[in-house]
């Protein structure tokens, strides 16, 4: 893990925008175990984008980019490369 305060749990620097949809994000979390995502009626977040990454030791991880309602509504529909309709 990096000592850089801007680095996330997998040791790499946190992106400036979400690499999945290109929008701003509120926070990032990294998970190495099972998880559940339920965004229905969430007061804070509209969308969470997931990006597979690897830890320093090669451990598979999933990085979550948490988008607020305002952040999710500011961009045109879709994403770079057309991955999100």
PyMOL Python script that loads the backbone (N, CA, C, O; Angstrom):
from pymol import cmd

cmd.read_pdbstr("""\
ATOM      1  N   UNK A   1       0.844  -1.182   0.000  1.00  0.00           N
ATOM      2  CA  UNK A   1       0.000   0.000   0.000  1.00  0.00           C
ATOM      3  C   UNK A   1       0.882   1.234   0.000  1.00  0.00           C
ATOM      4  O   UNK A   1       1.946   1.240   0.619  1.00  0.00           O
ATOM      5  N   UNK A   2       0.465   2.236  -0.662  1.00  0.00           N
ATOM      6  CA  UNK A   2       1.230   3.475  -0.789  1.00  0.00           C
ATOM      7  C   UNK A   2       1.052   4.340   0.446  1.00  0.00           C
ATOM      8  O   UNK A   2       0.023   4.281   1.118  1.00  0.00           O
ATOM      9  N   UNK A   3       2.087   5.162   0.744  1.00  0.00           N
ATOM     10  CA  UNK A   3       1.984   6.146   1.816  1.00  0.00           C
ATOM     11  C   UNK A   3       1.374   7.445   1.312  1.00  0.00           C
ATOM     12  O   UNK A   3       1.134   8.360   2.099  1.00  0.00           O
ATOM     13  N   UNK A   4       1.124   7.536   0.027  1.00  0.00           N
ATOM     14  CA  UNK A   4       0.553   8.724  -0.584  1.00  0.00           C
ATOM     15  C   UNK A   4      -0.893   8.888  -0.116  1.00  0.00           C
ATOM     16  O   UNK A   4      -1.702   7.989  -0.344  1.00  0.00           O
ATOM     17  N   UNK A   5      -1.255  10.015   0.537  1.00  0.00           N
ATOM     18  CA  UNK A   5      -2.635  10.180   1.005  1.00  0.00           C
ATOM     19  C   UNK A   5      -3.658  10.218  -0.127  1.00  0.00           C
ATOM     20  O   UNK A   5      -4.842   9.980   0.115  1.00  0.00           O
ATOM     21  N   UNK A   6      -3.232  10.511  -1.358  1.00  0.00           N
ATOM     22  CA  UNK A   6      -4.158  10.517  -2.491  1.00  0.00           C
ATOM     23  C   UNK A   6      -4.320   9.126  -3.078  1.00  0.00           C
ATOM     24  O   UNK A   6      -5.156   8.925  -3.959  1.00  0.00           O
ATOM     25  N   UNK A   7      -3.534   8.156  -2.605  1.00  0.00           N
ATOM     26  CA  UNK A   7      -3.621   6.795  -3.137  1.00  0.00           C
ATOM     27  C   UNK A   7      -4.781   6.073  -2.487  1.00  0.00           C
ATOM     28  O   UNK A   7      -5.126   6.338  -1.336  1.00  0.00           O
ATOM     29  N   UNK A   8      -5.392   5.143  -3.243  1.00  0.00           N
ATOM     30  CA  UNK A   8      -6.483   4.366  -2.684  1.00  0.00           C
ATOM     31  C   UNK A   8      -5.953   3.046  -2.142  1.00  0.00           C
ATOM     32  O   UNK A   8      -4.741   2.840  -2.083  1.00  0.00           O
ATOM     33  N   UNK A   9      -6.852   2.152  -1.746  1.00  0.00           N
ATOM     34  CA  UNK A   9      -6.472   0.918  -1.069  1.00  0.00           C
ATOM     35  C   UNK A   9      -5.623  -0.017  -1.913  1.00  0.00           C
ATOM     36  O   UNK A   9      -4.913  -0.855  -1.356  1.00  0.00           O
ATOM     37  N   UNK A  10      -5.668   0.092  -3.225  1.00  0.00           N
ATOM     38  CA  UNK A  10      -4.820  -0.800  -4.028  1.00  0.00           C
ATOM     39  C   UNK A  10      -3.461  -0.165  -4.295  1.00  0.00           C
ATOM     40  O   UNK A  10      -2.648  -0.732  -5.025  1.00  0.00           O
ATOM     41  N   UNK A  11      -3.203   1.023  -3.704  1.00  0.00           N
ATOM     42  CA  UNK A  11      -1.896   1.644  -3.809  1.00  0.00           C
ATOM     43  C   UNK A  11      -1.727   2.584  -4.987  1.00  0.00           C
ATOM     44  O   UNK A  11      -0.695   3.246  -5.092  1.00  0.00           O
ATOM     45  N   UNK A  12      -2.691   2.666  -5.864  1.00  0.00           N
ATOM     46  CA  UNK A  12      -2.563   3.553  -7.021  1.00  0.00           C
ATOM     47  C   UNK A  12      -3.244   4.886  -6.727  1.00  0.00           C
ATOM     48  O   UNK A  12      -4.123   4.970  -5.869  1.00  0.00           O
ATOM     49  N   UNK A  13      -2.832   5.910  -7.437  1.00  0.00           N
ATOM     50  CA  UNK A  13      -3.432   7.231  -7.248  1.00  0.00           C
ATOM     51  C   UNK A  13      -4.885   7.203  -7.702  1.00  0.00           C
ATOM     52  O   UNK A  13      -5.226   6.582  -8.708  1.00  0.00           O
ATOM     53  N   UNK A  14      -5.714   7.872  -6.957  1.00  0.00           N
ATOM     54  CA  UNK A  14      -7.140   7.924  -7.278  1.00  0.00           C
ATOM     55  C   UNK A  14      -7.364   8.749  -8.535  1.00  0.00           C
ATOM     56  O   UNK A  14      -6.781   9.825  -8.670  1.00  0.00           O
ATOM     57  N   UNK A  15      -8.188   8.277  -9.453  1.00  0.00           N
ATOM     58  CA  UNK A  15      -8.488   9.051 -10.672  1.00  0.00           C
ATOM     59  C   UNK A  15      -9.205  10.354 -10.336  1.00  0.00           C
ATOM     60  O   UNK A  15      -9.829  10.472  -9.281  1.00  0.00           O
ATOM     61  N   UNK A  16      -9.115  11.327 -11.234  1.00  0.00           N
ATOM     62  CA  UNK A  16      -9.787  12.608 -11.057  1.00  0.00           C
ATOM     63  C   UNK A  16     -11.264  12.479 -11.394  1.00  0.00           C
ATOM     64  O   UNK A  16     -12.101  13.097 -10.737  1.00  0.00           O
ATOM     65  N   UNK A  17     -11.600  11.684 -12.411  1.00  0.00           N
ATOM     66  CA  UNK A  17     -12.988  11.378 -12.771  1.00  0.00           C
ATOM     67  C   UNK A  17     -13.140   9.866 -12.817  1.00  0.00           C
ATOM     68  O   UNK A  17     -12.148   9.142 -12.906  1.00  0.00           O
ATOM     69  N   UNK A  18     -14.356   9.395 -12.756  1.00  0.00           N
ATOM     70  CA  UNK A  18     -14.638   7.959 -12.793  1.00  0.00           C
ATOM     71  C   UNK A  18     -14.158   7.366 -14.121  1.00  0.00           C
ATOM     72  O   UNK A  18     -14.548   7.857 -15.181  1.00  0.00           O
ATOM     73  N   UNK A  19     -13.328   6.331 -14.089  1.00  0.00           N
ATOM     74  CA  UNK A  19     -12.848   5.727 -15.328  1.00  0.00           C
ATOM     75  C   UNK A  19     -13.919   4.916 -16.057  1.00  0.00           C
ATOM     76  O   UNK A  19     -13.722   4.529 -17.209  1.00  0.00           O
ATOM     77  N   UNK A  20     -15.036   4.658 -15.406  1.00  0.00           N
ATOM     78  CA  UNK A  20     -16.111   3.878 -16.015  1.00  0.00           C
ATOM     79  C   UNK A  20     -17.063   4.779 -16.800  1.00  0.00           C
ATOM     80  O   UNK A  20     -17.373   4.494 -17.957  1.00  0.00           O
ATOM     81  N   UNK A  21     -17.535   5.882 -16.167  1.00  0.00           N
ATOM     82  CA  UNK A  21     -18.533   6.727 -16.825  1.00  0.00           C
ATOM     83  C   UNK A  21     -18.042   8.131 -17.139  1.00  0.00           C
ATOM     84  O   UNK A  21     -18.718   8.866 -17.858  1.00  0.00           O
ATOM     85  N   UNK A  22     -16.884   8.522 -16.620  1.00  0.00           N
ATOM     86  CA  UNK A  22     -16.328   9.837 -16.911  1.00  0.00           C
ATOM     87  C   UNK A  22     -16.878  10.974 -16.071  1.00  0.00           C
ATOM     88  O   UNK A  22     -16.508  12.126 -16.296  1.00  0.00           O
ATOM     89  N   UNK A  23     -17.752  10.692 -15.109  1.00  0.00           N
ATOM     90  CA  UNK A  23     -18.354  11.737 -14.273  1.00  0.00           C
ATOM     91  C   UNK A  23     -17.517  11.965 -13.015  1.00  0.00           C
ATOM     92  O   UNK A  23     -16.694  11.128 -12.644  1.00  0.00           O
ATOM     93  N   UNK A  24     -17.741  13.113 -12.363  1.00  0.00           N
ATOM     94  CA  UNK A  24     -17.156  13.354 -11.049  1.00  0.00           C
ATOM     95  C   UNK A  24     -17.725  12.319 -10.079  1.00  0.00           C
ATOM     96  O   UNK A  24     -18.770  11.721 -10.335  1.00  0.00           O
ATOM     97  N   UNK A  25     -17.020  12.118  -8.960  1.00  0.00           N
ATOM     98  CA  UNK A  25     -17.517  11.188  -7.950  1.00  0.00           C
ATOM     99  C   UNK A  25     -17.269  11.775  -6.574  1.00  0.00           C
ATOM    100  O   UNK A  25     -16.411  12.641  -6.399  1.00  0.00           O
ATOM    101  N   UNK A  26     -18.034  11.291  -5.592  1.00  0.00           N
ATOM    102  CA  UNK A  26     -17.956  11.779  -4.221  1.00  0.00           C
ATOM    103  C   UNK A  26     -16.876  11.052  -3.429  1.00  0.00           C
ATOM    104  O   UNK A  26     -16.135  11.680  -2.673  1.00  0.00           O
ATOM    105  N   UNK A  27     -16.779   9.735  -3.594  1.00  0.00           N
ATOM    106  CA  UNK A  27     -15.806   8.950  -2.849  1.00  0.00           C
ATOM    107  C   UNK A  27     -15.529   7.647  -3.585  1.00  0.00           C
ATOM    108  O   UNK A  27     -16.223   7.284  -4.535  1.00  0.00           O
ATOM    109  N   UNK A  28     -14.489   6.951  -3.116  1.00  0.00           N
ATOM    110  CA  UNK A  28     -14.083   5.674  -3.697  1.00  0.00           C
ATOM    111  C   UNK A  28     -13.920   4.680  -2.561  1.00  0.00           C
ATOM    112  O   UNK A  28     -13.435   5.041  -1.489  1.00  0.00           O
ATOM    113  N   UNK A  29     -14.317   3.440  -2.779  1.00  0.00           N
ATOM    114  CA  UNK A  29     -14.027   2.370  -1.826  1.00  0.00           C
ATOM    115  C   UNK A  29     -13.507   1.175  -2.603  1.00  0.00           C
ATOM    116  O   UNK A  29     -13.826   0.999  -3.779  1.00  0.00           O
ATOM    117  N   UNK A  30     -12.700   0.351  -1.937  1.00  0.00           N
ATOM    118  CA  UNK A  30     -12.110  -0.825  -2.566  1.00  0.00           C
ATOM    119  C   UNK A  30     -12.497  -2.040  -1.735  1.00  0.00           C
ATOM    120  O   UNK A  30     -12.401  -2.016  -0.508  1.00  0.00           O
ATOM    121  N   UNK A  31     -12.938  -3.111  -2.413  1.00  0.00           N
ATOM    122  CA  UNK A  31     -13.443  -4.298  -1.725  1.00  0.00           C
ATOM    123  C   UNK A  31     -12.726  -5.548  -2.202  1.00  0.00           C
ATOM    124  O   UNK A  31     -12.431  -5.693  -3.389  1.00  0.00           O
ATOM    125  N   UNK A  32     -12.446  -6.459  -1.260  1.00  0.00           N
ATOM    126  CA  UNK A  32     -11.803  -7.723  -1.618  1.00  0.00           C
ATOM    127  C   UNK A  32     -12.643  -8.935  -1.230  1.00  0.00           C
ATOM    128  O   UNK A  32     -12.202 -10.075  -1.379  1.00  0.00           O
ATOM    129  N   UNK A  33     -13.850  -8.690  -0.733  1.00  0.00           N
ATOM    130  CA  UNK A  33     -14.751  -9.775  -0.356  1.00  0.00           C
ATOM    131  C   UNK A  33     -16.122  -9.526  -0.955  1.00  0.00           C
ATOM    132  O   UNK A  33     -16.339  -8.533  -1.649  1.00  0.00           O
ATOM    133  N   UNK A  34     -17.035 -10.425  -0.684  1.00  0.00           N
ATOM    134  CA  UNK A  34     -18.394 -10.274  -1.169  1.00  0.00           C
ATOM    135  C   UNK A  34     -19.026  -8.985  -0.681  1.00  0.00           C
ATOM    136  O   UNK A  34     -18.671  -8.476   0.382  1.00  0.00           O
ATOM    137  N   UNK A  35     -19.950  -8.464  -1.448  1.00  0.00           N
ATOM    138  CA  UNK A  35     -20.608  -7.226  -1.089  1.00  0.00           C
ATOM    139  C   UNK A  35     -21.986  -7.192  -1.706  1.00  0.00           C
ATOM    140  O   UNK A  35     -22.303  -7.976  -2.601  1.00  0.00           O
ATOM    141  N   UNK A  36     -22.801  -6.275  -1.220  1.00  0.00           N
ATOM    142  CA  UNK A  36     -24.154  -6.090  -1.719  1.00  0.00           C
ATOM    143  C   UNK A  36     -24.329  -4.616  -2.048  1.00  0.00           C
ATOM    144  O   UNK A  36     -23.917  -3.751  -1.275  1.00  0.00           O
ATOM    145  N   UNK A  37     -24.930  -4.331  -3.178  1.00  0.00           N
ATOM    146  CA  UNK A  37     -25.187  -2.953  -3.579  1.00  0.00           C
ATOM    147  C   UNK A  37     -26.683  -2.786  -3.790  1.00  0.00           C
ATOM    148  O   UNK A  37     -27.285  -3.508  -4.585  1.00  0.00           O
ATOM    149  N   UNK A  38     -27.282  -1.844  -3.085  1.00  0.00           N
ATOM    150  CA  UNK A  38     -28.694  -1.523  -3.238  1.00  0.00           C
ATOM    151  C   UNK A  38     -28.801  -0.012  -3.317  1.00  0.00           C
ATOM    152  O   UNK A  38     -28.623   0.669  -2.307  1.00  0.00           O
ATOM    153  N   UNK A  39     -29.086   0.523  -4.487  1.00  0.00           N
ATOM    154  CA  UNK A  39     -29.142   1.968  -4.672  1.00  0.00           C
ATOM    155  C   UNK A  39     -30.579   2.508  -4.666  1.00  0.00           C
ATOM    156  O   UNK A  39     -30.780   3.710  -4.846  1.00  0.00           O
ATOM    157  N   UNK A  40     -31.554   1.664  -4.467  1.00  0.00           N
ATOM    158  CA  UNK A  40     -32.936   2.131  -4.456  1.00  0.00           C
ATOM    159  C   UNK A  40     -33.175   3.074  -3.289  1.00  0.00           C
ATOM    160  O   UNK A  40     -32.841   2.766  -2.145  1.00  0.00           O
ATOM    161  N   UNK A  41     -33.748   4.208  -3.589  1.00  0.00           N
ATOM    162  CA  UNK A  41     -34.112   5.187  -2.557  1.00  0.00           C
ATOM    163  C   UNK A  41     -32.933   5.581  -1.684  1.00  0.00           C
ATOM    164  O   UNK A  41     -33.096   5.809  -0.486  1.00  0.00           O
ATOM    165  N   UNK A  42     -31.750   5.662  -2.272  1.00  0.00           N
ATOM    166  CA  UNK A  42     -30.572   6.069  -1.518  1.00  0.00           C
ATOM    167  C   UNK A  42     -30.539   7.588  -1.456  1.00  0.00           C
ATOM    168  O   UNK A  42     -30.576   8.255  -2.490  1.00  0.00           O
ATOM    169  N   UNK A  43     -30.471   8.137  -0.248  1.00  0.00           N
ATOM    170  CA  UNK A  43     -30.499   9.597  -0.073  1.00  0.00           C
ATOM    171  C   UNK A  43     -29.239  10.283  -0.578  1.00  0.00           C
ATOM    172  O   UNK A  43     -29.290  11.451  -0.962  1.00  0.00           O
ATOM    173  N   UNK A  44     -28.112   9.581  -0.586  1.00  0.00           N
ATOM    174  CA  UNK A  44     -26.856  10.233  -0.936  1.00  0.00           C
ATOM    175  C   UNK A  44     -26.360   9.908  -2.333  1.00  0.00           C
ATOM    176  O   UNK A  44     -25.918  10.802  -3.055  1.00  0.00           O
ATOM    177  N   UNK A  45     -26.428   8.634  -2.730  1.00  0.00           N
ATOM    178  CA  UNK A  45     -25.829   8.225  -4.006  1.00  0.00           C
ATOM    179  C   UNK A  45     -26.870   7.770  -5.013  1.00  0.00           C
ATOM    180  O   UNK A  45     -27.813   7.051  -4.683  1.00  0.00           O
ATOM    181  N   UNK A  46     -26.672   8.209  -6.251  1.00  0.00           N
ATOM    182  CA  UNK A  46     -27.523   7.814  -7.365  1.00  0.00           C
ATOM    183  C   UNK A  46     -26.965   6.591  -8.063  1.00  0.00           C
ATOM    184  O   UNK A  46     -27.709   5.708  -8.491  1.00  0.00           O
ATOM    185  N   UNK A  47     -25.632   6.550  -8.173  1.00  0.00           N
ATOM    186  CA  UNK A  47     -25.002   5.488  -8.961  1.00  0.00           C
ATOM    187  C   UNK A  47     -23.651   5.144  -8.341  1.00  0.00           C
ATOM    188  O   UNK A  47     -22.981   6.002  -7.765  1.00  0.00           O
ATOM    189  N   UNK A  48     -23.261   3.869  -8.470  1.00  0.00           N
ATOM    190  CA  UNK A  48     -21.928   3.410  -8.101  1.00  0.00           C
ATOM    191  C   UNK A  48     -21.375   2.652  -9.296  1.00  0.00           C
ATOM    192  O   UNK A  48     -21.979   1.683  -9.754  1.00  0.00           O
ATOM    193  N   UNK A  49     -20.224   3.091  -9.805  1.00  0.00           N
ATOM    194  CA  UNK A  49     -19.559   2.396 -10.904  1.00  0.00           C
ATOM    195  C   UNK A  49     -18.490   1.479 -10.321  1.00  0.00           C
ATOM    196  O   UNK A  49     -17.851   1.823  -9.326  1.00  0.00           O
ATOM    197  N   UNK A  50     -18.295   0.326 -10.930  1.00  0.00           N
ATOM    198  CA  UNK A  50     -17.342  -0.649 -10.438  1.00  0.00           C
ATOM    199  C   UNK A  50     -16.217  -0.839 -11.442  1.00  0.00           C
ATOM    200  O   UNK A  50     -16.454  -0.926 -12.647  1.00  0.00           O
ATOM    201  N   UNK A  51     -14.983  -0.904 -10.931  1.00  0.00           N
ATOM    202  CA  UNK A  51     -13.817  -1.122 -11.772  1.00  0.00           C
ATOM    203  C   UNK A  51     -12.953  -2.208 -11.135  1.00  0.00           C
ATOM    204  O   UNK A  51     -12.515  -2.047  -9.995  1.00  0.00           O
ATOM    205  N   UNK A  52     -12.695  -3.318 -11.848  1.00  0.00           N
ATOM    206  CA  UNK A  52     -11.799  -4.335 -11.305  1.00  0.00           C
ATOM    207  C   UNK A  52     -10.354  -3.817 -11.315  1.00  0.00           C
ATOM    208  O   UNK A  52      -9.898  -3.252 -12.309  1.00  0.00           O
ATOM    209  N   UNK A  53      -9.644  -4.014 -10.204  1.00  0.00           N
ATOM    210  CA  UNK A  53      -8.243  -3.620 -10.070  1.00  0.00           C
ATOM    211  C   UNK A  53      -7.512  -4.732  -9.322  1.00  0.00           C
ATOM    212  O   UNK A  53      -8.137  -5.682  -8.851  1.00  0.00           O
ATOM    213  N   UNK A  54      -6.203  -4.615  -9.215  1.00  0.00           N
ATOM    214  CA  UNK A  54      -5.397  -5.572  -8.459  1.00  0.00           C
ATOM    215  C   UNK A  54      -4.621  -4.830  -7.386  1.00  0.00           C
ATOM    216  O   UNK A  54      -4.149  -3.714  -7.604  1.00  0.00           O
ATOM    217  N   UNK A  55      -4.494  -5.466  -6.216  1.00  0.00           N
ATOM    218  CA  UNK A  55      -3.673  -4.907  -5.151  1.00  0.00           C
ATOM    219  C   UNK A  55      -2.204  -5.073  -5.485  1.00  0.00           C
ATOM    220  O   UNK A  55      -1.862  -5.695  -6.490  1.00  0.00           O
ATOM    221  N   UNK A  56      -1.331  -4.524  -4.651  1.00  0.00           N
ATOM    222  CA  UNK A  56       0.108  -4.621  -4.871  1.00  0.00           C
ATOM    223  C   UNK A  56       0.581  -6.066  -4.974  1.00  0.00           C
ATOM    224  O   UNK A  56       1.546  -6.362  -5.680  1.00  0.00           O
ATOM    225  N   UNK A  57      -0.104  -6.964  -4.267  1.00  0.00           N
ATOM    226  CA  UNK A  57       0.289  -8.377  -4.276  1.00  0.00           C
ATOM    227  C   UNK A  57      -0.476  -9.189  -5.316  1.00  0.00           C
ATOM    228  O   UNK A  57      -0.386 -10.417  -5.334  1.00  0.00           O
ATOM    229  N   UNK A  58      -1.230  -8.512  -6.184  1.00  0.00           N
ATOM    230  CA  UNK A  58      -1.990  -9.197  -7.225  1.00  0.00           C
ATOM    231  C   UNK A  58      -3.376  -9.640  -6.792  1.00  0.00           C
ATOM    232  O   UNK A  58      -4.098 -10.257  -7.576  1.00  0.00           O
ATOM    233  N   UNK A  59      -3.764  -9.336  -5.553  1.00  0.00           N
ATOM    234  CA  UNK A  59      -5.087  -9.692  -5.058  1.00  0.00           C
ATOM    235  C   UNK A  59      -6.149  -9.003  -5.900  1.00  0.00           C
ATOM    236  O   UNK A  59      -6.082  -7.789  -6.091  1.00  0.00           O
ATOM    237  N   UNK A  60      -7.137  -9.753  -6.414  1.00  0.00           N
ATOM    238  CA  UNK A  60      -8.204  -9.097  -7.178  1.00  0.00           C
ATOM    239  C   UNK A  60      -9.075  -8.246  -6.256  1.00  0.00           C
ATOM    240  O   UNK A  60      -9.488  -8.691  -5.186  1.00  0.00           O
ATOM    241  N   UNK A  61      -9.343  -7.023  -6.687  1.00  0.00           N
ATOM    242  CA  UNK A  61     -10.148  -6.076  -5.924  1.00  0.00           C
ATOM    243  C   UNK A  61     -11.174  -5.442  -6.848  1.00  0.00           C
ATOM    244  O   UNK A  61     -11.031  -5.474  -8.071  1.00  0.00           O
ATOM    245  N   UNK A  62     -12.206  -4.869  -6.253  1.00  0.00           N
ATOM    246  CA  UNK A  62     -13.183  -4.092  -7.011  1.00  0.00           C
ATOM    247  C   UNK A  62     -13.204  -2.700  -6.401  1.00  0.00           C
ATOM    248  O   UNK A  62     -13.430  -2.541  -5.201  1.00  0.00           O
ATOM    249  N   UNK A  63     -12.965  -1.688  -7.239  1.00  0.00           N
ATOM    250  CA  UNK A  63     -12.977  -0.304  -6.784  1.00  0.00           C
ATOM    251  C   UNK A  63     -14.337   0.284  -7.147  1.00  0.00           C
ATOM    252  O   UNK A  63     -14.780   0.178  -8.290  1.00  0.00           O
ATOM    253  N   UNK A  64     -14.994   0.902  -6.172  1.00  0.00           N
ATOM    254  CA  UNK A  64     -16.313   1.514  -6.345  1.00  0.00           C
ATOM    255  C   UNK A  64     -16.166   3.030  -6.383  1.00  0.00           C
ATOM    256  O   UNK A  64     -15.496   3.620  -5.535  1.00  0.00           O
ATOM    257  N   UNK A  65     -16.800   3.657  -7.375  1.00  0.00           N
ATOM    258  CA  UNK A  65     -16.859   5.109  -7.471  1.00  0.00           C
ATOM    259  C   UNK A  65     -18.288   5.523  -7.148  1.00  0.00           C
ATOM    260  O   UNK A  65     -19.213   5.190  -7.888  1.00  0.00           O
ATOM    261  N   UNK A  66     -18.476   6.248  -6.046  1.00  0.00           N
ATOM    262  CA  UNK A  66     -19.796   6.625  -5.555  1.00  0.00           C
ATOM    263  C   UNK A  66     -20.187   7.987  -6.108  1.00  0.00           C
ATOM    264  O   UNK A  66     -19.522   8.986  -5.834  1.00  0.00           O
ATOM    265  N   UNK A  67     -21.274   8.030  -6.894  1.00  0.00           N
ATOM    266  CA  UNK A  67     -21.756   9.261  -7.522  1.00  0.00           C
ATOM    267  C   UNK A  67     -23.002   9.764  -6.796  1.00  0.00           C
ATOM    268  O   UNK A  67     -23.954   9.013  -6.584  1.00  0.00           O
ATOM    269  N   UNK A  68     -22.982  11.041  -6.417  1.00  0.00           N
ATOM    270  CA  UNK A  68     -24.172  11.631  -5.807  1.00  0.00           C
ATOM    271  C   UNK A  68     -25.244  11.812  -6.884  1.00  0.00           C
ATOM    272  O   UNK A  68     -24.975  11.632  -8.072  1.00  0.00           O
ATOM    273  N   UNK A  69     -26.431  12.162  -6.472  1.00  0.00           N
ATOM    274  CA  UNK A  69     -27.524  12.421  -7.422  1.00  0.00           C
ATOM    275  C   UNK A  69     -27.135  13.543  -8.386  1.00  0.00           C
ATOM    276  O   UNK A  69     -27.390  13.450  -9.586  1.00  0.00           O
ATOM    277  N   UNK A  70     -26.518  14.600  -7.856  1.00  0.00           N
ATOM    278  CA  UNK A  70     -26.126  15.726  -8.700  1.00  0.00           C
ATOM    279  C   UNK A  70     -25.041  15.305  -9.700  1.00  0.00           C
ATOM    280  O   UNK A  70     -25.107  15.667 -10.874  1.00  0.00           O
ATOM    281  N   UNK A  71     -24.060  14.555  -9.244  1.00  0.00           N
ATOM    282  CA  UNK A  71     -22.980  14.118 -10.129  1.00  0.00           C
ATOM    283  C   UNK A  71     -23.495  13.181 -11.213  1.00  0.00           C
ATOM    284  O   UNK A  71     -23.039  13.251 -12.355  1.00  0.00           O
ATOM    285  N   UNK A  72     -24.414  12.327 -10.882  1.00  0.00           N
ATOM    286  CA  UNK A  72     -24.949  11.376 -11.856  1.00  0.00           C
ATOM    287  C   UNK A  72     -25.827  12.066 -12.885  1.00  0.00           C
ATOM    288  O   UNK A  72     -25.999  11.554 -13.992  1.00  0.00           O
ATOM    289  N   UNK A  73     -26.388  13.225 -12.537  1.00  0.00           N
ATOM    290  CA  UNK A  73     -27.289  13.911 -13.442  1.00  0.00           C
ATOM    291  C   UNK A  73     -26.650  14.992 -14.282  1.00  0.00           C
ATOM    292  O   UNK A  73     -27.342  15.639 -15.068  1.00  0.00           O
ATOM    293  N   UNK A  74     -25.322  15.215 -14.142  1.00  0.00           N
ATOM    294  CA  UNK A  74     -24.701  16.330 -14.843  1.00  0.00           C
ATOM    295  C   UNK A  74     -24.192  15.977 -16.226  1.00  0.00           C
ATOM    296  O   UNK A  74     -24.017  16.873 -17.052  1.00  0.00           O
ATOM    297  N   UNK A  75     -23.952  14.733 -16.506  1.00  0.00           N
ATOM    298  CA  UNK A  75     -23.385  14.339 -17.800  1.00  0.00           C
ATOM    299  C   UNK A  75     -24.464  13.863 -18.763  1.00  0.00           C
ATOM    300  O   UNK A  75     -25.573  13.517 -18.355  1.00  0.00           O
ATOM    301  N   UNK A  76     -24.124  13.854 -20.025  1.00  0.00           N
ATOM    302  CA  UNK A  76     -25.016  13.286 -21.030  1.00  0.00           C
ATOM    303  C   UNK A  76     -25.183  11.796 -20.754  1.00  0.00           C
ATOM    304  O   UNK A  76     -24.283  11.176 -20.189  1.00  0.00           O
ATOM    305  N   UNK A  77     -26.326  11.202 -21.143  1.00  0.00           N
ATOM    306  CA  UNK A  77     -26.497   9.764 -20.963  1.00  0.00           C
ATOM    307  C   UNK A  77     -25.371   9.002 -21.657  1.00  0.00           C
ATOM    308  O   UNK A  77     -24.880   9.414 -22.708  1.00  0.00           O
ATOM    309  N   UNK A  78     -24.981   7.914 -21.066  1.00  0.00           N
ATOM    310  CA  UNK A  78     -23.953   7.073 -21.658  1.00  0.00           C
ATOM    311  C   UNK A  78     -22.594   7.340 -21.048  1.00  0.00           C
ATOM    312  O   UNK A  78     -22.452   8.163 -20.144  1.00  0.00           O
ATOM    313  N   UNK A  79     -21.605   6.638 -21.551  1.00  0.00           N
ATOM    314  CA  UNK A  79     -20.259   6.754 -21.037  1.00  0.00           C
ATOM    315  C   UNK A  79     -19.260   6.704 -22.178  1.00  0.00           C
ATOM    316  O   UNK A  79     -19.601   6.373 -23.313  1.00  0.00           O
ATOM    317  N   UNK A  80     -18.038   7.033 -21.857  1.00  0.00           N
ATOM    318  CA  UNK A  80     -16.983   6.923 -22.858  1.00  0.00           C
ATOM    319  C   UNK A  80     -16.934   5.493 -23.357  1.00  0.00           C
ATOM    320  O   UNK A  80     -16.914   4.557 -22.559  1.00  0.00           O
ATOM    321  N   UNK A  81     -16.915   5.317 -24.646  1.00  0.00           N
ATOM    322  CA  UNK A  81     -16.896   3.978 -25.227  1.00  0.00           C
ATOM    323  C   UNK A  81     -18.268   3.327 -25.300  1.00  0.00           C
ATOM    324  O   UNK A  81     -18.394   2.203 -25.785  1.00  0.00           O
ATOM    325  N   UNK A  82     -19.310   4.028 -24.819  1.00  0.00           N
ATOM    326  CA  UNK A  82     -20.668   3.488 -24.910  1.00  0.00           C
ATOM    327  C   UNK A  82     -20.964   2.313 -24.004  1.00  0.00           C
ATOM    328  O   UNK A  82     -21.880   1.539 -24.281  1.00  0.00           O
ATOM    329  N   UNK A  83     -20.205   2.159 -22.919  1.00  0.00           N
ATOM    330  CA  UNK A  83     -20.415   1.015 -22.021  1.00  0.00           C
ATOM    331  C   UNK A  83     -21.654   1.150 -21.171  1.00  0.00           C
ATOM    332  O   UNK A  83     -22.241   0.146 -20.769  1.00  0.00           O
ATOM    333  N   UNK A  84     -22.070   2.391 -20.883  1.00  0.00           N
ATOM    334  CA  UNK A  84     -23.256   2.618 -20.077  1.00  0.00           C
ATOM    335  C   UNK A  84     -24.278   3.343 -20.941  1.00  0.00           C
ATOM    336  O   UNK A  84     -23.986   4.409 -21.484  1.00  0.00           O
ATOM    337  N   UNK A  85     -25.484   2.772 -21.076  1.00  0.00           N
ATOM    338  CA  UNK A  85     -26.493   3.409 -21.941  1.00  0.00           C
ATOM    339  C   UNK A  85     -26.989   4.727 -21.371  1.00  0.00           C
ATOM    340  O   UNK A  85     -27.837   5.382 -21.978  1.00  0.00           O
TER     341      UNK A  85
END
""", "prot")
cmd.dss("prot")
cmd.show_as("cartoon", "prot")
cmd.util.cbc("prot")
cmd.orient("prot")
